[in-house]
Amino acid sequence: MAAQVNIRGRAIILGILFGLFVCAFTPTNNMLLRATLLGGGHFPLAPFIILFVLTLLVGTSMSVFKRTVLTGKEMLTTWLLTVLVSGIPYTGFVRTFFINITAPQAFATPGNRWTEAFGPLLPAEIYPSDEAALNAIYEGLDGALGQDSLTVLSRIDWSAWTVPLAWWGGFVILSFLVMVCMVTLFSRQWVENERVNFPLLRLPQAMEEAVDENRLWAFLTDRWLLVGLCLPVFLHTLNGLSTYYPEVPKLDTIYFVGRYFTPHGLFSGFSKLTIYIYPAFIGFAFLASRQISLSLWIFFLLGALLFGVLDVLGAAMPASALGVTFGPTLTAVEETQMIGAYGVFFLFLIWLSRAHLGLIARCALGLTGAKASESEWFSLRAAFWGGLIALALLGGWCVHFGMSPVAAGAVLLMFFIVSFVAARIICQGGIAYFTLTAAPLDGLIALFGSGFLGSTGLLVAAAAQKVLFVDLRESLLPSLFHGAKVGEGIRNKGLFVAGVILVIVLGVIVSIGAMMVLAHTHGLRDLELEWATRTTLNVYDNVKRLLDAPLGTQPQILSWAAVGALVMAALVACYHRFTWWPLHPIGYLATYSSSMRILWFSFFVGWLVNQICLRYGGVALFKRVRYFFYGLILGDFLMGGFWAAVGLNTGLAYQVLPD
């Protein structure tokens, strides 16, 4: 049980200020300067650099002045608040948002016939249609270059944006409120009952424990850590210099091994196999449980092998069998196994939580007054009814904009189920960079057909999914679950929760404001938004195809989804019943995620070293060697911060971490 401590308001204030700084600067940094990403993934760069510098300053203060400016728990709180909002100004929300709500008007052409298809369906309250306002955001305001942010803000035609931003802001804040309540409802189950491993928290926790125990310098000068740190420092110093001075030799960190496999036959699925060397991700993989690390790379390779087996058997299906899909990385019908697998794994998580769910029900009905646990942010009763009310309001939002009540309920249920399962994969697997395979709407359309949503409902559901529930590389829910672990042991939870809610609300407002200023100064068309534009246009192209030719239930996709459900059912049964079973179901869920194409080798190396340490040196050796992997993570992120600073001054970016 974590020691009960109080945190001071200074930790909350610092976290909010740092978080809002990241929100204000990220759009410019990422989309205009095209510099190293300040956020990115679920272990974002800027918050960790802030935490490290803050830790050094506090450690120095303790050593020199004998003063405790911030405790370790307070620094973790500051870091957590910054992490929570680091994704909002980029892929977690803003990166695609303005293109998403303006694309049907801004990109309509006689060729795509969007005006005829979408014009009668677009709800004016959430789709701005003023031609001058659209031109201003895509081309920029005349004379805005060189003007300060406040001046640009004052020149924006807010009459065209106030209503859409209010409606979409309500959708976003209500969705985040549901997530906060979900975390409160399940934090006791994950953190205390199941004792889920949180590999992405290991290094920050170790640093702050060292501060509290007044051994920070011993931690940072540990010989294992220094050796681990030196490797990425050497690698990125050499490769960074090579970026600026091509005559400097570089070390390859990407190896295309697919060339050794033919594009046809048993091993055809390996024809695009690539090895990526990211020291930090190797560190995270080592800190994850061996069972999960093994499963992640094993299932990735087995998934690739399946394509070859089907090719040899003559059972491979063309990509056209997918029909219309909203999946961010879905390319083959075999990958729709994940639709069934996600569903069964969600039911498995619910089954594991059955006793806790009974407690929630009794608390919600007032039959018992269970005291909040160390990881819960407020009472189970408040979380249950608060989440239910927020969910009902979201349902009303969807119905107001054209969905039937049944369709609205199904869409929201699918959104939050997929987010919940993805959060478990990220938090337990230590996957700092994660992408979905199939989108929530893919499952609904496969099950019920596109007509189930209705014409306007389909359009709004696709837009809402794109806003928050499909590009999960910087999604909020995993960070909230990390917050439940960070908040464990904090006595004055009210202050902590107030900081969480305040930083999220302010983060949304500041992120929208920063993006509006940037877009009206430079124009969306001149920013680094190629991916955001392409993927958003794909969404509306897909909606247009479904409006022109509605899909019924899709037998081929349902067949593969059933295969995924059966495989997952077998995996969870073996995992739960047999202590010797070596594979974890999470590995199967990530099989076709594009993130595993980058991370599979990191998990292989992390698992291999973890296995060797525990087999031949036991826990004692593992505890020593983990400092080497702390060093890998620390070195990678410190070099990422260093080259980010260099890139801001030179205009040329060297990317240490994946985009």
N, C-alpha and C positions, 0 to 999 in steps of 0.2 A: 504494500500500500504506500502510495506517495505521501511524503510529508506535507502536512497542511501549512501553507504559507499565504500571506497576503501580498498582493502586488500594489504598487503605488501608481497614482494617476500619471506620473511622468512617463511610465512605460507605454500607457495607452496613447498619450499625446504624441510621443515620438513615433509610435507605429502609424498613427493616422497621418502625421506630417510626412513621413517617409513614403507612405503608401500614396498619398495624394500627389507628391512630387513625381513618383513613377507614373501615375495616371496622366499627369499634365505633360510630361516630357516624352513618354513612349511613342505616341503617334508621330511626332517630329523625328525622333531617333530612328524608328523602324521604317516609316513610310516615306520620309523625305530625305533624310541623310543616308538611309540604307545601311546603317551601322549595325554592329553586333546587337542582337536582341537583348533588351533589358529584362524582359520577361522570358516566356518560352518554357513550355513544359510545366511539370509540377514540382520542380526544384529550380525556380527561376534565378537567373544570374544576379540581377541588381539587388534583390533582397538579401542574398547570401553575402555579397560584397559588403553591404551595409552592416550585416550582422558581424562579419569578421572584423571590420574596422572598429565597430562599437566594442567588440570583445577585447581588442587590443587596447583601446583607450581605457576601458574599465579595469582591465588587468594591470595596466600601468598605474592607474590611480590607486589601486589597492596596494601595489608594491611600493610606490614612492610616497604617496600621501596618506596611506592607511585609511582610505575612505572608500566605502562601498556606494558608488553612485547608482549602480543598478545591480540587482542580483541576477543570477543565471536564469531563473524563471522569468524575470522581467524582460531580459533581453530576448528570450525565446518568444515572449508575448509580442514584443515590438516587431520581431522578425515575422511572426505569424500574421499579424495585421497587414504588414507590407505584402506578404505572399498572397493573401486573400484577394487583393485588388490588382495584383500585377498582371493578371490575364485580361481584366476587363477592358483596358485601352487597346487591346490587340485581338488575337484570335478568340479570346473568351467572349467577346461581344462586339467591340467597335469596328474591328477590321472589315467585316462584311456588312455591318448594319446599314449604313447609309446607302450603299449600293443595293442592298436587298430591298429596301423600301422605296427605291426610286427606279429600279431597273425596268419595270414594265412600261414606264413612260419614257425614260431616257434612252433605252436601247430598242424601242419599237421601230421597225422598218417595214416597208411594203413586203419585203421578202419573208420575214418571220410572222407577219400578220398578228402581232401581239395586240395591236390596238383593237382589232375586231374581236379577238378572243378574250382579252382581259378587261377591256373597257367597261362592259356592263357589269363586271364582277367586282372590280376594285372598290373596297370600302374607302370612301374619301377621308374618313377619320384617321386611317392609318397609312394611307398612301398619298403623300403630298403631290399635287398636280399642277401647281402654279409654274408656268413655263419659265418665267423670269427667275424664280427661286431655284429651279432645277439647273438652269444655265449657270447661275452664280456658283452653285456648289460643285459643278463639274468643270467649269472653266476658270473659276475664281473671280472675285470682284475687281473691277477696274481700279488700279492704283493701290491695291491692298498690299502689294509687295513693299516692304519697308515700313509699313505701319505697325504699331504695337498691337498686342492681342486685344486690349480693351477697345481700341478704336475699331478693329475689325468686328468684334462682337457687337458694337453699337450700330454697325452698318448692315448687319444681317437682317433680312426681312423675316422677322420672327412670326409675323402673322401667318406665314405659310407653313411654319414648322411647329408652332406651339401645340396644336391639337394632336398631330401624329406623334410628337415626342412624348406628350402626356399619356396617350394611350399605350404606346410601346413601353414607356417607362413604367407604367403600372404593371404591364405583363412581366417585365424583367424583375421588378422589385418583389412582386407576388411570388414569382418562381423562386427567387432567392430565399424568400421567407419560408416557403415550403421546404427548401433544402435545409435551412437552419433547424426547422422543427424535426425533419427526418433524422438529422444528426443527433439531436437531443433524444429522440425516441430510441435510436439504435446504438448510441455511444456506449452505454453500459454493456450491451451484448458484445460489441466488437472489442472494446478496450479491456473490460474486466472479465466477462464470462468466457469469451473465446481467446482472449489474449492475442489478438491479431498482431503480427509483427509489422512494424512501420519502418522499413529500411531507409526511407528517405529522411527520417528524423534522426538517424543514429549519429551522424557527425555533428549537427547542431546541438543535440543533447549532450554529447561527449564534451564538446567545447565549453558549454555552460556549466556542466558538472565540474570541469576543471577550474573554472572561475570561482565557483562557490567553495571549492575545497582549497583555493589558493595555490593551485599547482598548474596554472595556465602555461607558464614558461617551460615547465617539465613536459607538459603535453606537447607543446609545439616543437620542442627539441628532441623528442623521442627519436631514436635512430631509425626505427622502422618507418615512422612517419616521414622523416626527412628523405629517406631513400625513395619512398613512394612519391613524394612531392617533386623530387628532382627529375623524375622521368617525364612527366608532362611539361615541366618548366623547360627542359632541354628540347623536347619535341616541338613545342609551340614557339619557343624562341627561334629555333632554326627555320621552321616553316613560316612563321610570321615575317621574319626578315626576308625570306625568299619571295613573299608576296610583294614586298616593297622594293626588293633588289633581286631581280630574277637570276643574277649570276650566283647568288648564294644557293647551294644545293638544298634540297628538301627531302624529307622522309615521307614516303607514301603512307597514308593512313586508310586508303581505300584500295581493295584488291578485288578485281573482277575475276572470280574463279569459275563463273558460269561458262567461260570459253572452253573449259575442259569437258563440257557435257554437250551432247548433241540435242538439237531442238525437238527431236522425235525419239520415241522409244521409252524405255522404263525410267530413265533419268532425265526426261525432257523437262520436268518441273524444276530442275536445278540449273537450267540454261541461263538464268538471270541471277544466280546466286552471287552475292557480294559480301565481302568481309569489310566491316567498318571498325576502325580502331578509335574508340572513345574511352580514355582511361577512367573518367568519372563514372561512366555506366558500368565498367568492369567493377569498380568499387561498390556501386549500389548492388550489383548482382552478387558479389561476395557476401554482403551484409544481409541479403535475403535468405530465406531458409533454403537448404540444399534441395529439398523436394520441389520447391517452386522453380528455382533456377534450372534444375534438370528438366522439369516439365516444359518450361518455356522454349528451350532450344530443341528439345526432342520433338515436340509437337510441330514446331515450325518446319523441321526437316521432314517429318512424316506427312505434313500437309503438302509439301512440294512433291514428295514421292507419290502421293495419291494421284496427282495429275498424270504422272508417267504410267501408273498402273492402269488408269482409265484409258490412256492412249493405246497401250498395248492390247487391252481387251476390246478396243473399238467402241468403248462406251462413253468417250469424251463428248461433251455437248458444246455446241458453238455458243459464243457470247450472246448471240441473238436470243437464246433461250431465256435469258434474264428478263426480257421485256423491258419495261421502264423501271429504273431504279434510282433512288436518291442516295444510295450508299456512297460514302466518300471514297472508298477504295475498292468497291465491289466490281470485279472484272469477270468472274466465272460463276456459273450457276452452282458449282460445287461449294463455293464459299458461303452460300446461303444456309449451310449447316449452322452457322452462328445464330440464326434466328431462333431455331429450336433450342440450341445450347444455352443461349442467354435465358430463355424462359425457364428451362429446367433448373439452371443454377440459381435463378432467383427463388424458385420454389424451395430449393435446398436451403438457401439462406433463411427463408421464412421458417422452414421446418426446424432448423437449428435454433431459431429464436422462439420456438413455440411457448416455452415456459415464460420467457420475458414478455412475449406478446400478451400472455394471460395477465401478467402484472400490469401492463399498459391498459388493458381493458378494464381491470378492476379500479385502477387509479382514475381513468377517464370517467367512469360511472360513479365515482365517489365511494366505492365499496372498501377502499383501503387508502391510507395516506402514506405511502412509501416515501421515505426520505430520499432526496436526490443524491445520486452517487457522486463520486469525485469527478467523473468524466462528464456528467450531465450538466447542461448549462442552466436549466430551470426545470420545473416540475414536469413529470410525465403527463399530468392532466392538462397543463397549459400547452405543452407541445402537441398533444393529440388534437385538442380542439382548435388551437391556433393554426396548425397545419391543415385541418379539415376545412376551416373557414377560408383560409387562403386558397386552397384547392377549389372550393366552391366558387370563389370569386373568379379564379382563372377559368373555370367552366363557364361562368356567366359571360366572361370576356369572349370566349370562343363562340358561344351561342349568339351573342350580340353581333358577331361578324360572320354569321352564315352557317355555322355548324349545327347539326341537330344535337340535342342533349346527349344522346347515346354516342354519337361520333365524337363529341367533345370529351366525354368521359374516357372513351377508348384511346384517343390521341394523347391526352394528358397521362393516363395510366402507362401507356407505352413509353412516353418521354421519360418519366421518372423511374420506371423499372430499368430501362437501359442505362440511365445515369447512375442508378444505385449499384448495378452490377459492375459498371466501368469503374466506379469509385473503389469497389472492393479489389478489383484487379490491380489498380494503381497503388492503393495503400498497402495491400498485402504482398504484392509482387515487387514493389520497389521500382516500378516502371515510370521513370521521370518523363518519358516521351511516349504518349499513347494515342492511337487513333482507332476509331471504330471501323469495322468492316462494313456491316449493313446498317442502314439508318432505321430509326424506329418506324417510319412510315412504310418502309419496305415490308416489314412484318405484317402491318395492318392491311396493306393492299394485297399481299399474297393471300392472306386469310379471307378477306371479305370483298376484295375488288375495289377499284377506285370509286365506283358509284356510291359506295357506303358513306363517303365523306361529302358528297354533293359537290357541285362545281365551285361555288364560292368557298365552301369548307375545305376543299382540296387545296385551293390557292392559298388560303390563310394558314392552313396547317403546314404547308411546305415552307412558307415564309417564317412562321414561328419556329419551326424546327431549325431552320438555318440561323435564326437569331441566337439560340442557346443550346440546342440539343443534338447537334450532329458533329460540329468541329470541337472535339473534346480535349484537344491538346493543352488547353489552359482553362479547363472547366472549373467551376467553383466548388462543387460538391466534394471531391477528394481533399481539397485544401481545408474544407470545413471539418472533415473527419480527422485530418491531421491536427486541427485546432482542438478537437475533443481530447486528443492525447496530450497536446501541449498544456491544455487547461486542467489536466488531472492534478489534483492536489492544491489548486488555488482556492483559498477560503472565501474571498470576496468575489464570488462568481458574477454578481450583478455588474460590477465595474468591467469585468472581462467581456461579458455578453454585450454590454452597452458599447464597448469599443468595437466589437465585431460588427454589430448592426450599423453603427455610425460610419465606420470606414467603408462598408459596402455601399450604403446609400450615397455618401459623399463621393465615393469612387466612381459610381455610375454617372453622377452629375458632372464631375470634373472631366471624366473621359469623354463624355458627349461634347462638353464645351471645348475641350482641346481639339477634338476632331473637327468640330464646326469651324473653329478658327483656322486650322490647317487647310481644310478643304476650300474655304472661302478666300484664303490667301493664295494658294497655289493651284487649286482645282483638283478634283479627284482624278481626272484623266492623266495628270502629270505626276501622280504619286506612285509608289511601289505597291500597286494593288492588282497586279496581273492575275495572281492566284485567286484573290477574292472576287475579282470580276468574272473570271472564267467559271469558277464553281457556282457562283450565283446565277449566271446566265444559264448554266446547265440545269439548275433547279427549275427555272421558268420554262426552258425548252421542254423539260420532262412534263411539267404541268400542262403545257400546250398540247403535247402528244396525247396525254390522258384525256384531255377535254375533247380532242378530235376523235380519238378511238379509245373509249373507256375499256379498262381491263376487268375481266371477271376474276374469280379465284384462279391461281396459277398452279396447276398440278405439279409441274416439274420443280418449282421452287418449294412447294409444300412437301414434296417427296424428300428433297435434300434437307429441308428443315426438320422433317421427321427423323432422318438419319442422325442429324446433329442432336436432337432430343434423346434418341436412344443411346448414342455414344456417351452423352453427358450423364444420363441416368446410370449407365454402367460404371462410369468413372466415379460419380459421387457415392455409389453403393460400395465400390471397392475401397475408396478412400476412407469412408466412414466405418467400414466393418473390419478391414484388415490392417493391422498396425504395420505390417511389412510392406504394404503396397507403396511402390516408389514414386508414383505420378500424382500430381495435384491437378484437379479440374481446371484451375486457372490457366494452366498451360494450354489447354485445348481452346479456351475462349480467345486467346491471343494469336491463335495459329495463323490467321490470314490478315491480321492487322499489319498495315504498312510499317508500323513502328518496329515490328519484329524483323523486318528485312534489314533494318539498321542495327538492332540490338541483339540478334540471336547469338552472334559470336561473343559479345560481351558476357552474356549469361552462360555460355559454354565455358569461358575462361574462369569466370567467378565461381561457377559450380565446381570445376575441376580442382582449383586451388583449395576451395572450402572442403571438398571431399578428402584431399590429400592431408590437409592440416588435421582434420578431426580423426582420420583413420590412423595416422602415424604419430601425431603429437598430442591428440586429445584436446580438451578444452583449454588447457594452459597454452598450447601453441597457437590455437585459434585466437585467444585474447591478445597475444603478442602480434600476430600477423595482421590482425584487423587494422592496426595502426598504419601499416603499409597501404592499405586500401583507403583509409582516411586520407592519407597523403595523396593518393591518386585523385580523389575527389577534390581535395583542397587545391592541389596544383592546377588541375584543369580549370576550375572556376576562377582562381586568382589570375591565371593567364587570360581567361576570357575577359575578365574585368580590365586587365592591363591593355589588351589589344582593342577593347571597346573604347577606352580613353584615347588611345593612339588614333583610332579611326575617326573619332569626333574631330580631331585636330588636322587630320590629313585628307579626309574625305574618301579614303580607301579602306575598306573593311576586310579584316582577316577573321573568318568565322571559326571559332574554336568548337562550338556546339552546334548540333543540327537545328535547322529552321523548322 
